[in-house]
Amino acid sequence: MTKEGKFIIYCLEIYKREKNLTGKDVVELFSKADVFNYILSCYEALHTTGDLYIVKDLEGFISDSN
């Protein structure tokens, strides 16, 4: 698995934990809002930040996509 793939899983897991959601719920949400492609496009910047920043950034992206 690529480092980007591992990071996507990491982001999914921290988002799931922070929002108290199931993995299935997060995958559906991320798919609907195109979060997976967003994470890939921002990988270089996002992977250097902390968990709280990642969750807040993904929240903002999801909110803007609705």
SVG drawing of the C-alpha trace seen along z (x, -y; Angstrom):
<svg xmlns="http://www.w3.org/2000/svg" viewBox="-25 -26 30 28">
<polyline fill="none" stroke="black" stroke-width="0.4" points="0.0,0.0 1.2,-3.5 2.0,-6.1 -1.0,-8.1 -3.3,-5.1 -2.1,-4.6 -2.7,-8.2 -6.3,-8.1 -7.0,-5.2 -5.4,-7.2 -7.6,-10.2 -10.7,-8.0 -9.9,-6.4 -9.3,-9.7 -12.4,-11.2 -14.4,-8.1 -13.1,-8.3 -13.6,-12.0 -17.1,-12.0 -18.1,-8.7 -19.2,-7.2 -18.9,-3.8 -16.3,-3.1 -19.2,-2.5 -20.7,-5.9 -17.4,-7.7 -16.7,-5.9 -20.2,-6.9 -19.7,-10.5 -16.2,-10.7 -17.4,-9.2 -20.4,-11.5 -18.2,-14.6 -15.2,-13.4 -13.0,-13.6 -10.7,-10.8 -9.6,-12.8 -9.3,-15.9 -7.0,-14.1 -4.9,-12.9 -4.7,-16.4 -3.6,-17.9 -1.5,-15.0 1.8,-16.9 0.3,-19.6 -2.1,-17.5 0.3,-14.7 2.5,-17.2 -0.4,-18.4 -1.9,-17.0 -5.1,-15.0 -7.2,-17.9 -6.2,-20.0 -7.0,-17.2 -10.5,-16.6 -11.3,-20.4 -10.0,-20.6 -12.1,-17.7 -15.1,-19.1 -14.7,-22.3 -14.3,-20.6 -17.3,-18.4 -19.4,-21.5 -18.3,-23.4 -19.2,-20.5 -22.8,-20.4"/>
</svg>
